[in-house]
Amino acid sequence: YSDESLSQACAIIREAENSAVMPLMRERGKQSMDKEKNSLAEQFKAKENELIRQYTLKIYPAGRSREVFRTIEICGIRTLRELCWVILDAFDFDHDHLYAFCMDNRMYGRHAYQACPRYDEPSVDITLDELALHKGQKFSLHYDFGDDWMFTITVFKISEVKEPIESR
C-alpha cells in the first residue's frame, strides 16, 4: 500500500470513529456479548460428548516492558470479538473504537480480521477454534486506529476441558 492510500484509510477510519457509527457498534457489541454468553450452555449441550479447547493467552501492550501483561483464559467457541472485549476489560480500556486482529502480527497487515469489515474482508465474528491457533503462535490486536494501540497476543497453552469456562 502507498503512504497516500494508508493516509486516506486512516482519515476514513478516524471519521467513522467520530461519527454516529461508534455508539451503534458499541450497542451491537454489547448485545452480541449478552447473546453469546446466554448461548454458551446451549452450545455446550450440543457438543456434550466433545471436549472443548481452552486457550491460555499472554497479552502484552506494545511499547511497554515485558513486566506489563495479562494472562487470559478463553474457550475456543468464543469469537475474536469477545476476545477483544476481554482484553480491553483486562487493561481498563473503553469499548469505543474500531479494531482489527492482525494474524501476521503486523499493523495494517494483509491477514487481518476487522471489527467492521468492508466487502469481503474477514470479520471478528470467527471463533478461536476456527482460526486453528497453535501453541507459541503470536498475533496482534490493533485497537483505536487513531492512537494505534497494539497488543501482542501469544498462545501460551491449549488444553481440553469437559465444561466451558467464562472468559477470565
N, CA and C of each residue as an Amber inpcrd file, in Angstrom:
protein
   504
   0.8340000  -1.1820000   0.0000000   0.0000000   0.0000000   0.0000000
   0.8770000   1.2440000   0.0000000   0.4110000   2.2760000  -0.6840000
   1.1790000   3.5160000  -0.7130000   0.8850000   4.3150000   0.5520000
   1.7980000   5.2660000   0.8560000   1.5900000   6.1250000   2.0240000
   0.3110000   6.9340000   1.8830000   0.0180000   7.3470000   0.6530000
  -1.1840000   8.1410000   0.4130000  -2.4480000   7.3300000   0.6770000
  -2.4800000   6.0880000   0.2070000  -3.6810000   5.2690000   0.4350000
  -3.8400000   4.9370000   1.9190000  -2.7260000   4.7270000   2.6430000
  -2.8210000   4.4970000   4.0900000  -3.3320000   5.7350000   4.8080000
  -2.8620000   6.9130000   4.3810000  -3.3300000   8.1630000   4.9880000
  -4.8180000   8.3540000   4.7570000  -5.2750000   8.0420000   3.5350000
  -6.6990000   8.1550000   3.2290000  -7.5060000   7.1760000   4.0760000
  -7.0130000   5.9600000   4.2060000  -7.7110000   4.9520000   5.0090000
  -7.8040000   5.3980000   6.4600000  -6.7080000   5.9290000   6.9910000
  -6.7040000   6.4080000   8.3830000  -7.7040000   7.5510000   8.5690000
  -7.7930000   8.4430000   7.5910000  -8.7340000   9.5630000   7.6760000
 -10.1720000   9.0470000   7.6790000 -10.4620000   8.0660000   6.8510000
 -11.8040000   7.4750000   6.8060000 -12.1330000   6.8180000   8.1390000
 -11.1730000   6.1110000   8.6870000 -11.3870000   5.4180000   9.9660000
 -11.6200000   6.4170000  11.0870000 -10.7940000   7.4740000  11.1410000
 -10.9810000   8.4890000  12.1800000 -12.3650000   9.1360000  12.0680000
 -12.7870000   9.4030000  10.8270000 -14.1120000   9.9860000  10.6000000
 -15.2090000   9.0340000  11.0920000 -15.0540000   7.7520000  10.8100000
 -16.0430000   6.7580000  11.2520000 -16.0920000   6.6750000  12.7670000
 -14.9210000   6.7260000  13.4070000 -14.8850000   6.6500000  14.8700000
 -15.5750000   7.8460000  15.5070000 -15.5180000   9.0060000  14.8460000
 -16.1170000  10.2110000  15.4060000 -17.5840000  10.3840000  15.0120000
 -18.0860000   9.5170000  14.1560000 -19.4650000   9.6340000  13.6810000
 -20.4130000   8.8850000  14.6050000 -21.6300000   8.7950000  14.1730000
 -22.6550000   8.0790000  14.9320000 -22.4830000   6.5710000  14.8470000
 -21.5640000   6.0920000  14.0450000 -21.3580000   4.6510000  13.8790000
 -20.8830000   4.0100000  15.1780000 -20.0150000   4.6710000  15.9260000
 -19.4150000   4.0590000  17.1060000 -20.4350000   3.7220000  18.1960000
 -21.3730000   4.6140000  18.5500000 -22.3560000   4.2050000  19.5600000
 -23.1700000   2.9820000  19.1060000 -23.4830000   2.9230000  17.8270000
 -24.2030000   1.7740000  17.2950000 -23.3550000   0.5130000  17.4000000
 -22.0540000   0.6140000  17.0760000 -21.1530000  -0.5410000  17.1860000
 -21.0570000  -1.0090000  18.6300000 -20.9430000  -0.0720000  19.5830000
 -20.8610000  -0.4370000  20.9980000 -22.1130000  -1.1890000  21.4240000
 -23.2780000  -0.6690000  21.0420000 -24.5360000  -1.3130000  21.4240000
 -24.6480000  -2.6970000  20.8040000 -24.2920000  -2.8260000  19.5260000
 -24.3330000  -4.1380000  18.8730000 -23.3500000  -5.1030000  19.5220000
 -22.1820000  -4.5970000  19.8960000 -21.1880000  -5.4410000  20.5560000
 -21.6930000  -5.9490000  21.8920000 -22.3290000  -5.0760000  22.6720000
 -22.8750000  -5.4850000  23.9720000 -23.9840000  -6.5130000  23.7880000
 -24.8630000  -6.2710000  22.8030000 -25.9500000  -7.2210000  22.5350000
 -25.3740000  -8.5670000  22.1230000 -24.3410000  -8.5220000  21.2920000
 -23.7020000  -9.7580000  20.8270000 -23.0860000 -10.5090000  21.9970000
 -22.4070000  -9.7930000  22.8960000 -21.7840000 -10.4220000  24.0520000
 -22.8560000 -11.0650000  24.9450000 -23.9550000 -10.3560000  25.2090000
 -25.0280000 -10.9070000  26.0480000 -25.6250000 -12.1480000  25.4060000
 -25.8820000 -12.0690000  24.1110000 -26.4640000 -13.1960000  23.3880000
 -25.5310000 -14.4030000  23.4280000 -24.2330000 -14.1600000  23.2100000
 -23.2890000 -15.2730000  23.1820000 -23.0590000 -15.8470000  24.5720000
 -23.1050000 -15.0380000  25.6210000 -22.9790000 -15.5650000  26.9880000
 -24.1440000 -16.4920000  27.3040000 -25.3520000 -16.0840000  26.9030000
 -26.5370000 -16.8950000  27.1610000 -26.5070000 -18.2050000  26.3820000
 -25.8690000 -18.2010000  25.2350000 -25.8700000 -19.4110000  24.4100000
 -24.6980000 -20.3430000  24.7280000 -23.8340000 -19.9780000  25.6570000
 -22.6880000 -20.8270000  25.9880000 -23.1440000 -22.1980000  26.4560000
 -24.1080000 -22.2300000  27.3480000 -24.6080000 -23.5190000  27.8420000
 -25.2700000 -24.3060000  26.7290000 -26.0150000 -23.6140000  25.8550000
 -26.6700000 -24.2850000  24.7410000 -25.6390000 -24.8760000  23.7740000
 -24.5690000 -24.1270000  23.4970000 -23.5250000 -24.6190000  22.6010000
 -22.8640000 -25.8540000  23.2010000 -22.6660000 -25.8190000  24.5140000
 -22.0160000 -26.9560000  25.1530000 -22.9140000 -28.1860000  25.1150000
 -24.2090000 -27.9990000  25.3370000 -25.1330000 -29.1330000  25.3030000
 -25.1140000 -29.8050000  23.9380000 -24.9820000 -29.0040000  22.8810000
 -24.9580000 -29.5520000  21.5290000 -23.7000000 -30.3830000  21.2970000
 -22.6540000 -30.1140000  22.0740000 -21.3760000 -30.8130000  21.9120000
 -21.0560000 -31.6100000  23.1740000 -22.0680000 -32.1880000  23.7880000
 -21.9320000 -32.7940000  25.1020000 -20.8320000 -33.8500000  25.1900000
 -20.6460000 -34.6160000  24.1550000 -19.6540000 -35.6970000  24.1980000
 -18.2600000 -35.2400000  23.7760000 -18.1180000 -33.9940000  23.3820000
 -16.8340000 -33.4910000  22.9120000 -16.1360000 -32.6740000  23.9980000
 -14.8280000 -32.6920000  23.9560000 -14.0570000 -31.8050000  24.8260000
 -13.9630000 -30.4440000  24.1460000 -13.8600000 -29.4180000  24.9460000
 -13.7800000 -28.0540000  24.4330000 -12.3610000 -27.5360000  24.6280000
 -11.8350000 -26.8700000  23.6040000 -10.4930000 -26.2750000  23.7250000
 -10.5690000 -25.0180000  24.5870000  -9.5970000 -24.9080000  25.4470000
  -9.4460000 -23.7180000  26.2820000  -8.0710000 -23.1510000  25.9800000
  -8.0320000 -21.8690000  25.6500000  -6.7790000 -21.2030000  25.3010000
  -6.3180000 -20.3290000  26.4560000  -5.0450000 -20.4450000  26.7880000
  -4.4180000 -19.5310000  27.7330000  -3.5450000 -18.6120000  26.9000000
  -3.8520000 -17.3230000  26.9480000  -3.1690000 -16.3310000  26.1210000
  -2.4390000 -15.3360000  27.0040000  -1.2630000 -14.9480000  26.5700000
  -0.4900000 -13.9230000  27.2720000  -0.5030000 -12.6850000  26.3860000
  -0.9220000 -11.5520000  26.9530000  -1.0930000 -10.3280000  26.1720000
  -0.1990000  -9.2250000  26.7220000   0.5830000  -8.6360000  25.8080000
   1.4680000  -7.5240000  26.1490000   1.0780000  -6.2900000  25.3350000
   0.9400000  -5.1130000  25.9570000   0.7680000  -3.9050000  25.1480000
   2.1210000  -3.5460000  24.5220000   2.1250000  -3.2870000  23.2280000
   3.3720000  -2.9510000  22.5290000   3.9600000  -1.6610000  23.1010000
   5.2680000  -1.6140000  23.1760000   5.9510000  -0.4310000  23.6750000
   6.0770000  -0.3880000  25.1860000   5.5250000  -1.3480000  25.8580000
   5.6430000  -1.4300000  27.3160000   6.6680000  -2.5120000  27.6410000
   7.1450000  -2.4980000  28.8410000   8.0960000  -3.5350000  29.2330000
   7.3740000  -4.8700000  29.3210000   8.1080000  -5.9390000  29.3030000
   7.5280000  -7.2780000  29.4060000   6.9320000  -7.5330000  30.7940000
   7.1140000  -6.5890000  31.7090000   6.5410000  -6.7350000  33.0430000
   5.0500000  -6.4180000  33.0500000   4.5630000  -5.7090000  32.0100000
   3.1500000  -5.3610000  31.9150000   2.4890000  -6.3500000  30.9680000
   1.6830000  -7.2510000  31.5230000   0.9830000  -8.2300000  30.6880000
  -0.2360000  -8.7400000  31.4400000  -1.0950000  -9.4170000  30.7050000
  -2.2450000 -10.0890000  31.2960000  -2.2780000 -11.5000000  30.7300000
  -2.7110000 -12.4400000  31.5500000  -2.9290000 -13.8060000  31.1070000
  -4.4290000 -14.0300000  31.1000000  -4.9400000 -14.4900000  29.9720000
  -6.3760000 -14.6580000  29.7870000  -6.6720000 -16.0980000  29.4110000
  -7.7350000 -16.6470000  29.9810000  -8.2260000 -17.9640000  29.5860000
  -9.5590000 -17.7620000  28.8860000  -9.7290000 -18.4120000  27.7370000
 -10.9430000 -18.2540000  26.9460000 -11.1940000 -19.5370000  26.1650000
 -12.4550000 -19.9150000  26.0450000 -12.8240000 -21.1430000  25.3180000
 -12.7570000 -20.9110000  23.8100000 -12.4770000 -21.9710000  23.0950000
 -12.3530000 -21.9100000  21.6470000 -13.6480000 -21.6230000  20.9190000
 -14.7880000 -21.7840000  21.5860000 -16.0610000 -21.4790000  20.9440000
 -16.3680000 -19.9780000  21.0000000 -15.5110000 -19.2150000  21.6440000
 -15.6500000 -17.7600000  21.7040000 -15.0670000 -17.1280000  20.4370000
 -15.5040000 -15.9080000  20.1440000 -15.0800000 -15.2290000  18.9200000
 -13.9540000 -14.2240000  19.1930000 -13.3520000 -13.7540000  18.1180000
 -12.3510000 -12.6940000  18.2510000 -12.9870000 -11.4280000  18.8330000
 -14.2360000 -11.1720000  18.5060000 -14.9390000 -10.0050000  19.0790000
 -14.9610000 -10.1120000  20.6060000 -15.2970000 -11.2910000  21.1140000
 -15.3310000 -11.4940000  22.5640000 -13.9290000 -11.3890000  23.1630000
 -12.9420000 -11.9250000  22.4590000 -11.5560000 -11.8200000  22.9420000
 -11.1470000 -10.3590000  23.0630000 -11.5180000  -9.5430000  22.0920000
 -11.1950000  -8.1130000  22.1620000 -11.7860000  -7.4890000  23.4160000
 -13.0420000  -7.7890000  23.7060000 -13.7010000  -7.2100000  24.8800000
 -13.0150000  -7.6560000  26.1640000 -12.6050000  -8.9090000  26.2290000
 -11.9240000  -9.4170000  27.4220000 -10.5770000  -8.7010000  27.6010000
  -9.8390000  -8.5290000  26.4980000  -8.5430000  -7.8340000  26.5680000
  -8.7380000  -6.3880000  27.0040000  -9.7010000  -5.6970000  26.4060000
  -9.9380000  -4.2930000  26.7670000 -10.3300000  -4.1610000  28.2350000
 -11.1640000  -5.0660000  28.7160000 -11.5350000  -5.0450000  30.1360000
 -10.3120000  -5.2980000  31.0260000  -9.4550000  -6.2190000  30.6170000
  -8.2740000  -6.5610000  31.4190000  -7.3100000  -5.3810000  31.5630000
  -7.2820000  -4.5060000  30.5420000  -6.3860000  -3.3520000  30.5820000
  -7.1370000  -2.0470000  30.8690000  -8.3990000  -2.1390000  31.3010000
  -9.2290000  -0.9660000  31.6380000  -9.3800000   0.0200000  30.4860000
  -9.6080000  -0.4820000  29.2870000  -9.8660000   0.3650000  28.1310000
 -11.3720000   0.4630000  27.9130000 -11.8110000   1.5710000  27.3270000
 -13.2010000   1.7150000  26.9220000 -13.4210000   0.9270000  25.6360000
 -14.6740000   0.6140000  25.3530000 -15.0220000  -0.1590000  24.1620000
 -15.6000000   0.7660000  23.1010000 -14.8610000   1.7850000  22.7010000
 -15.4650000   2.7620000  21.8010000 -14.6070000   3.1190000  20.5900000
 -13.8140000   2.1740000  20.1210000 -13.0100000   2.4180000  18.9220000
 -13.0360000   1.1940000  18.0170000 -12.6980000   1.4070000  16.7770000
 -12.5630000   0.3010000  15.8370000 -11.3110000  -0.4960000  16.1620000
 -11.2690000  -1.7410000  15.6720000 -10.1180000  -2.5910000  15.9450000
 -10.0240000  -3.6900000  14.8970000  -8.8700000  -4.3390000  14.8850000
  -8.6500000  -5.4770000  13.9910000  -7.6560000  -6.4180000  14.6540000
  -7.7970000  -7.6970000  14.3600000  -6.8150000  -8.6780000  14.7970000
  -5.8950000  -8.9530000  13.6150000  -4.6060000  -8.7310000  13.8180000
  -3.5950000  -8.8890000  12.7720000  -2.9060000 -10.2360000  12.9710000
  -3.2840000 -11.2070000  12.1720000  -2.7890000 -12.5620000  12.3760000
  -1.3260000 -12.7130000  11.9690000  -0.8190000 -11.7780000  11.1600000
   0.5990000 -11.7980000  10.8070000   1.4130000 -10.9260000  11.7660000
   0.7470000 -10.4640000  12.8420000   1.4000000  -9.6940000  13.9050000
   1.9540000  -8.3620000  13.4040000   1.3440000  -7.7930000  12.3490000
   1.7910000  -6.5190000  11.7800000   0.6040000  -5.5760000  11.6170000
   0.7950000  -4.3380000  12.0450000  -0.2350000  -3.3240000  11.8940000
  -0.5300000  -3.1310000  10.4090000  -1.8090000  -3.0790000  10.0610000
  -2.2710000  -2.9320000   8.6800000  -1.7760000  -4.0650000   7.7790000
  -1.5390000  -5.2290000   8.3710000  -1.1140000  -6.3860000   7.5810000
  -2.2390000  -6.8920000   6.6970000  -1.9040000  -7.7720000   5.7900000
  -2.8850000  -8.2880000   4.8280000  -3.8070000  -9.3410000   5.4380000
  -3.3530000 -10.0400000   6.4650000  -4.1510000 -11.1110000   7.0680000
  -4.7260000 -10.6090000   8.3890000  -5.8870000  -9.9310000   8.2920000
  -6.4870000  -9.3230000   9.4800000  -7.9920000  -9.5820000   9.5030000
  -8.5430000  -9.6250000  10.7050000  -9.9770000  -9.7660000  10.9260000
 -10.4840000  -8.4380000  11.4600000 -11.4460000  -7.8400000  10.7660000
 -11.9030000  -6.4870000  11.0450000 -13.1550000  -6.4520000  11.9190000
 -13.2510000  -5.4180000  12.7790000 -14.4580000  -5.2150000  13.5790000
 -15.6140000  -4.7720000  12.6850000 -15.3390000  -3.9670000  11.6830000
 -16.3430000  -3.5060000  10.7110000 -15.8330000  -3.8310000   9.3130000
 -15.9720000  -5.0760000   8.8830000 -15.4100000  -5.4520000   7.5860000
 -16.1440000  -4.7900000   6.4290000 -15.3920000  -4.4980000   5.3990000
 -15.9610000  -3.9810000   4.1620000 -15.7940000  -5.0520000   3.0960000
 -16.7840000  -5.1340000   2.2560000 -16.7420000  -6.0440000   1.1100000
 -16.4770000  -7.4720000   1.5740000 -15.3490000  -8.0560000   1.1930000
 -15.0860000  -9.4600000   1.5320000 -14.0090000  -9.6210000   2.6090000
 -13.7550000  -8.5610000   3.3930000 -12.7680000  -8.6540000   4.4610000
 -13.2560000  -9.6080000   5.5500000 -12.3490000 -10.3870000   6.1480000
 -12.7530000 -11.2950000   7.2310000 -13.2320000 -10.5250000   8.4650000
 -14.2110000 -11.0840000   9.1470000 -14.8310000 -10.4560000  10.3080000
 -14.3130000 -11.0620000  11.6090000 -14.4240000 -10.2970000  12.7040000
 -14.0260000 -10.7740000  14.0280000 -15.0460000 -11.7330000  14.6200000
 -16.0870000 -12.0520000  13.8810000 -17.0970000 -12.9740000  14.3800000
 -16.7180000 -14.4350000  14.1550000 -15.4700000 -14.6980000  13.8900000
 -14.9430000 -16.0560000  13.7380000 -14.5260000 -16.5800000  15.1160000
 -14.7330000 -17.8720000  15.3690000 -14.3410000 -18.4220000  16.6720000
 -12.8380000 -18.6900000  16.7120000 -12.3130000 -18.7810000  17.9180000
 -10.8830000 -19.0700000  18.0740000 -10.5500000 -20.4410000  17.4970000
 -11.4430000 -21.4170000  17.6890000 -11.1960000 -22.7520000  17.1330000
 -11.0960000 -22.7200000  15.6100000 -11.8930000 -21.8860000  14.9650000
 -11.8560000 -21.7960000  13.5070000 -10.5280000 -21.2380000  12.9940000
  -9.8060000 -20.5420000  13.8490000  -8.5150000 -19.9610000  13.4550000
  -7.3930000 -20.9970000  13.4540000  -7.6400000 -22.1550000  14.0590000
  -6.6220000 -23.2150000  14.1500000  -5.3360000 -22.6820000  14.7840000
  -5.4920000 -22.0230000  15.9290000  -4.3330000 -21.4860000  16.6500000
  -3.4690000 -22.6280000  17.1720000  -2.1870000 -22.3570000  17.3400000
  -1.2770000 -23.3580000  17.8960000  -0.4130000 -22.7270000  18.9750000
   0.0820000 -23.5710000  19.8730000   0.9170000 -23.1000000  20.9810000
   2.1250000 -22.3570000  20.4230000   2.4010000 -21.1980000  21.0080000
   3.5320000 -20.3730000  20.5860000   3.1900000 -19.3660000  19.5060000
   2.0170000 -19.4720000  18.8940000   1.6170000 -18.5420000  17.8370000
   1.4500000 -17.1460000  18.4040000   1.8770000 -16.1430000  17.6190000
   1.7150000 -14.7450000  18.0130000   0.8610000 -14.0280000  16.9770000
  -0.0300000 -13.1830000  17.4820000  -0.8060000 -12.2960000  16.6270000
  -1.1040000 -11.0460000  17.4310000  -1.7260000 -10.0510000  16.8150000
  -1.9040000  -8.7630000  17.4860000  -3.3450000  -8.2850000  17.4370000
  -3.6900000  -7.4930000  18.4440000  -4.9250000  -6.7200000  18.4390000
  -4.5140000  -5.2780000  18.1960000  -4.9970000  -4.6990000  17.1030000
  -4.7540000  -3.2870000  16.7890000  -6.0310000  -2.5490000  17.1730000
  -5.9530000  -1.7490000  18.2300000  -7.1260000  -1.0750000  18.7790000
  -6.9760000   0.4360000  18.6580000  -8.0430000   1.1040000  18.2450000
  -8.0810000   2.5640000  18.1040000  -7.0970000   2.9890000  17.0180000
  -7.5760000   3.0420000  15.7940000  -6.7180000   3.3230000  14.6440000
  -6.1640000   4.7380000  14.6390000  -6.6260000   5.5910000  15.5340000
  -6.0470000   6.9300000  15.6670000  -4.8300000   6.9070000  16.5750000
  -4.9700000   6.2630000  17.7500000  -3.8590000   6.1750000  18.7040000
  -2.9930000   4.9450000  18.4740000  -3.4790000   4.0070000  17.6870000
  -2.7130000   2.8090000  17.3010000  -2.1970000   2.0060000  18.4930000
  -3.0870000   1.5840000  19.3600000  -2.6980000   0.6740000  20.4320000
  -2.5150000  -0.7180000  19.8420000  -1.3830000  -1.3330000  20.1300000
  -1.1070000  -2.6890000  19.6690000  -0.8930000  -3.5850000  20.8830000
  -1.5760000  -4.7150000  20.8720000  -1.4100000  -5.7140000  21.9180000
  -0.9000000  -6.9850000  21.2560000   0.2480000  -7.4670000  21.7010000
   0.7850000  -8.7210000  21.1850000   0.1880000  -9.8610000  21.9930000
  -0.3620000 -10.8250000  21.2790000  -1.0420000 -11.9650000  21.9100000
  -0.2510000 -13.2190000  21.5840000   0.1310000 -13.9680000  22.6080000
   0.8490000 -15.2300000  22.4200000  -0.0020000 -16.3640000  22.9600000
  -0.1790000 -17.4030000  22.1370000  -0.9010000 -18.5930000  22.5930000
   0.0630000 -19.3500000  23.4990000  -0.2050000 -19.2860000  24.7970000
   0.6840000 -19.8540000  25.8000000   0.4050000 -21.3450000  26.0230000
  -0.8890000 -21.6950000  25.9890000  -1.2600000 -23.0840000  26.2720000
  -2.6200000 -23.3720000  25.6540000  -2.7950000 -24.5970000  25.1710000
  -4.0970000 -25.0570000  24.6870000  -4.4120000 -26.3510000  25.4290000
  -5.5470000 -26.3610000  26.0960000  -5.9460000 -27.5720000  26.8170000
  -7.3800000 -27.9210000  26.4360000  -7.7980000 -29.1050000  26.8060000
  -9.1680000 -29.5250000  26.5260000  -9.8810000 -29.7310000  27.8550000
 -11.1000000 -29.1970000  27.9290000 -11.8910000 -29.2750000  29.1550000
 -13.2580000 -29.8600000  28.8580000 -13.8880000 -30.4000000  29.8830000
 -15.2040000 -31.0100000  29.7160000 -16.3200000 -29.9600000  29.6780000
 -16.1480000 -28.8930000  30.4380000 -17.1610000 -27.8590000  30.5020000
 -16.5640000 -26.5130000  30.1260000 -17.3360000 -25.6800000  29.4380000
 -16.8230000 -24.3610000  29.0620000 -16.6470000 -23.4650000  30.2970000
 -15.6810000 -22.5900000  30.2190000 -15.4460000 -21.6350000  31.3070000
 -15.8290000 -20.2490000  30.8150000 -16.1320000 -19.3710000  31.7240000
 -16.3020000 -17.9740000  31.3660000 -14.9130000 -17.3980000  31.1400000
 -14.7950000 -16.5140000  30.2010000 -13.5010000 -15.8920000  29.9190000
 -13.0260000 -15.1250000  31.1360000 -11.7300000 -15.2320000  31.4100000
 -11.1820000 -14.5320000  32.5800000  -9.7380000 -14.1520000  32.3380000
